[in-house]
Amino acid sequence: MQATQARGSDAHSADAKLFQPTRIGCIDIANRVVMAPLTRCRADEPAGDVPGSDINVEYYRQRSGAGLIISEGTQISPVGKGYMATPGIYSEAQVEGWRRITDTVHAAGSKMLAQIWHVGRITHPALTGGAQPIAPSAIAPRDVVAYTHQGKVDIPTPQAMSVQQIADVVAQFRQAAANALRAGFDGVEIHGANGYLIDQFLRDGANRRDDAYGGSVAARCRLALEIVDAVAAEIGAARVGIRLSPLTPFNDLADSDPQRTFDHLVEQLDARGIAFVHFIEGSTGGARDLPGFDYAKARKSFRGAYIANNGYDRAMAIEAVESGRADAVAFGRAFLANPDLVQRLRVGAPLNAPDAQTFYTPGAAGYTDYPTLDAQPAVA
Ligand SMILES: Cc1cc2nc3c(=O)[nH]c(=O)nc-3n(C[C@H](O)[C@H](O)[C@H](O)COP(=O)(O)O)c2cc1C
């Protein structure tokens, strides 16, 4: 009797809304499990930060059980790069490389967005081809280092961006979105999270400007909204989303009043009718229960899809979608370590543990060699 009940409840879980199709913006997805953006530092670097090598294609192919894959952070320009061997989306070779990946993901039945990214002050001239990092204000992040081919180096004080430099970055985001569609992506996620350029403008810990891009909440949100508008004008709002992390302290960023800042931003995003907002709830990869922001309120005041992330397990994800708290749930480390994550979640199978030693190292180890359930010895 007990066994029957257990099977019954498993069957119920496998039927959960998390595993049912839905639509995000104009993109139909087979289930509501999203692969979160994951930087893996395995692009072809001497050749110009080009993705699309055989192992890159294989890595994403293995994970195409996801209803939606969000690519690793992908810089919109050489100066927007903050780590070794991250891919770009500003050259023709990069567009062609991504095309190999998106074709493979589509053939396997999934959908894919490009996460378009500018790191702002979180970089070093050794990574940007010699260019000085740019940011809203000339404030260096404390206790953040850059990893270069010469080893670990201190991050220099960035140059405060001129209004012309801001306009150039908006144009580069727009061009990146156009390139993403040419590369076969179904749309883009604008990286507005984790202390990178857009977030540096949003939160007052890094933005001390007193012009149209700093000071008031509306002014701090201006760059994010100009980028959203430019990208939406290029590819249509139904293919555009943005990732936000109002509370994460990652990359030495904080805001004096996150609720007020992000209330305004979410209201403005709603007015623009974009496809989704993707919230990192709490501290990225860490505590979820930080005070200072009400995600349920954001969910209610935004009519597009709400993608939830950070520290979700199977039960939390099923509950979040079943209760309507989220439309979809993004998994980062669990997807990194479990190519067949969706199948495992469906049946309640155990998960491989991620190996942090190989998150950012070159080659197949810790990248394409995590075992699937089928490849594992049968459990007695
Ligand atoms: C190796 C690694 C690389 C990451 N790269 C990115 C990235 O490129 N863009 C981004 O927005 N978040 C990035 N993140 C954050 C994840 O997308 C995610 O927010 C975080 O891991 C928390 O989700 P999880 O608990 O499901 O892992 C990265 C995380 C890890 C572990």
PDBQT file of the ligand as one rigid body, heavy atoms in Angstrom, charges set to zero:
ROOT
HETATM    1  C1  LIG A 401      30.252  28.300 -13.007  1.00  0.00    +0.000 C 
HETATM    2  C2  LIG A 401      29.211  29.365 -12.930  1.00  0.00    +0.000 A 
HETATM    3  C3  LIG A 401      29.136  30.306 -13.938  1.00  0.00    +0.000 A 
HETATM    4  C4  LIG A 401      28.140  31.289 -13.920  1.00  0.00    +0.000 A 
HETATM    5  N1  LIG A 401      28.038  32.172 -14.972  1.00  0.00    +0.000 NA
HETATM    6  C5  LIG A 401      27.007  33.047 -15.021  1.00  0.00    +0.000 A 
HETATM    7  C6  LIG A 401      26.811  33.888 -16.172  1.00  0.00    +0.000 A 
HETATM    8  O1  LIG A 401      27.549  33.834 -17.163  1.00  0.00    +0.000 OA
HETATM    9  N2  LIG A 401      25.775  34.743 -16.149  1.00  0.00    +0.000 N 
HETATM   10  C7  LIG A 401      24.917  34.852 -15.075  1.00  0.00    +0.000 A 
HETATM   11  O2  LIG A 401      23.974  35.639 -15.104  1.00  0.00    +0.000 OA
HETATM   12  N3  LIG A 401      25.070  34.044 -13.989  1.00  0.00    +0.000 NA
HETATM   13  C8  LIG A 401      26.066  33.157 -13.957  1.00  0.00    +0.000 A 
HETATM   14  N4  LIG A 401      26.190  32.301 -12.877  1.00  0.00    +0.000 N 
HETATM   15  C9  LIG A 401      25.134  32.278 -11.836  1.00  0.00    +0.000 C 
HETATM   16  C10 LIG A 401      24.115  31.172 -12.153  1.00  0.00    +0.000 C 
HETATM   17  O3  LIG A 401      23.414  31.443 -13.356  1.00  0.00    +0.000 OA
HETATM   18  C11 LIG A 401      23.077  31.034 -11.020  1.00  0.00    +0.000 C 
HETATM   19  O4  LIG A 401      22.455  32.267 -10.801  1.00  0.00    +0.000 OA
HETATM   20  C12 LIG A 401      23.692  30.556  -9.710  1.00  0.00    +0.000 C 
HETATM   21  O5  LIG A 401      24.527  29.413  -9.918  1.00  0.00    +0.000 OA
HETATM   22  C13 LIG A 401      22.581  30.188  -8.690  1.00  0.00    +0.000 C 
HETATM   23  O6  LIG A 401      21.727  29.194  -9.219  1.00  0.00    +0.000 OA
HETATM   24  P1  LIG A 401      21.841  27.654  -8.779  1.00  0.00    +0.000 P 
HETATM   25  O7  LIG A 401      21.639  27.645  -7.283  1.00  0.00    +0.000 OA
HETATM   26  O8  LIG A 401      20.734  26.945  -9.507  1.00  0.00    +0.000 OA
HETATM   27  O9  LIG A 401      23.207  27.184  -9.143  1.00  0.00    +0.000 OA
HETATM   28  C14 LIG A 401      27.217  31.332 -12.842  1.00  0.00    +0.000 A 
HETATM   29  C15 LIG A 401      27.315  30.399 -11.817  1.00  0.00    +0.000 A 
HETATM   30  C16 LIG A 401      28.285  29.426 -11.855  1.00  0.00    +0.000 A 
HETATM   31  C17 LIG A 401      28.345  28.391 -10.752  1.00  0.00    +0.000 C 
ENDROOT
TORSDOF 0
